[in-house]
Amino acid sequence: MQFQIMFEGFTIACKKTFDYKGKTSRAHFWNFVLWATLINILCRNFISVVLIQSLFFIWFNLAGLSCSIRRLRDINKKWYWTLLALIPILGTIPWIYFMCQPSLSKTAGK
């Protein structure tokens, strides 16, 4: 049961890859990050076809982008705060801080 709940954030994020509207809860965002990282590591270690590895990588990055934009919307920040993650170290720290903030909406992740 707990596994199913944890995996739900990942599946919702993958289904909403091209949906930049709405909001994502903190739990769904971090569950997506966890599962995307684990699957990416498994793909890199066990799938030797570079094309398949690249497709997984691109798909997870697109899903992560839309998920982080919806997460920022959930804490009342504009989408362009996502660009902070592109700045090495100095931009990553505030971006992680934003992603860890509690939801300001009661309907996040639905």
C-alpha positions in Angstrom: 0.0 0.0 0.0 2.7 2.5 1.0 4.7 1.6 -2.2 1.6 2.4 -4.3 1.2 5.8 -2.6 4.8 6.6 -3.2 4.8 5.6 -6.8 1.6 7.6 -7.4 3.5 10.9 -7.4 5.8 9.5 -10.1 3.0 8.3 -12.3 1.0 11.5 -12.0 4.1 13.6 -13.0 4.7 11.3 -16.0 1.1 11.6 -17.1 1.2 15.4 -16.8 4.5 15.9 -18.6 3.2 18.5 -20.9 0.7 20.0 -18.5 2.0 23.2 -17.0 -1.2 24.2 -15.3 -2.4 23.1 -11.9 -0.4 22.4 -8.8 1.8 19.6 -7.4 2.1 18.8 -3.7 5.5 18.6 -2.0 5.0 14.8 -1.5 4.2 14.1 -5.1 7.1 16.3 -6.3 9.7 14.5 -4.1 8.3 11.1 -4.9 8.7 11.9 -8.6 12.3 13.0 -8.0 13.0 9.8 -6.0 11.6 7.4 -8.6 13.0 9.3 -11.6 16.4 9.2 -10.1 16.2 5.4 -9.3 14.9 4.5 -12.7 17.5 6.7 -14.4 20.3 5.0 -12.4 18.9 1.6 -13.4 18.6 2.5 -17.0 22.2 3.8 -17.1 23.5 0.6 -15.5 21.4 -2.1 -17.1 20.3 -0.8 -20.5 23.2 -0.6 -22.9 21.2 1.0 -25.8 22.1 4.7 -25.7 19.0 5.7 -27.5 16.7 4.2 -24.9 18.8 5.8 -22.1 18.5 9.2 -23.8 14.8 8.9 -24.3 14.3 8.1 -20.5 16.6 11.0 -19.7 14.7 13.5 -21.9 11.3 12.2 -20.7 12.2 12.5 -17.0 13.7 16.0 -17.5 10.5 17.2 -19.3 8.3 15.7 -16.6 10.6 17.2 -13.9 10.3 20.6 -15.5 6.6 20.6 -15.6 6.4 19.1 -12.1 8.7 21.8 -10.7 6.7 24.6 -12.4 3.5 23.2 -10.9 5.2 22.9 -7.5 6.3 26.5 -7.7 2.7 27.5 -8.5 1.6 25.6 -5.4 3.8 27.9 -3.3 2.7 31.1 -5.2 6.0 31.6 -7.1 6.2 32.4 -10.8 7.4 29.7 -13.3 10.7 31.5 -14.0 12.0 30.6 -10.6 12.7 27.2 -12.1 15.6 28.8 -14.0 17.4 29.1 -10.7 18.2 25.4 -11.0 20.4 26.2 -14.0 22.9 28.2 -12.0 25.3 25.8 -10.4 25.3 25.7 -6.6 24.1 29.3 -6.0 20.9 28.7 -7.9 20.3 25.1 -6.8 20.2 26.0 -3.0 17.3 28.4 -3.2 15.5 26.2 -5.8 15.7 23.2 -3.3 14.5 25.5 -0.6 11.4 26.5 -2.7 10.7 22.8 -3.5 10.7 22.0 0.3 8.2 24.7 1.2 4.8 23.5 2.4 1.8 23.8 0.1 -0.2 26.9 0.3 -3.2 25.3 -1.5 -5.5 22.6 -0.1 -6.0 21.1 -3.6 -2.3 20.5 -4.5 -1.6 17.2 -6.2 -5.1 16.5 -7.2 
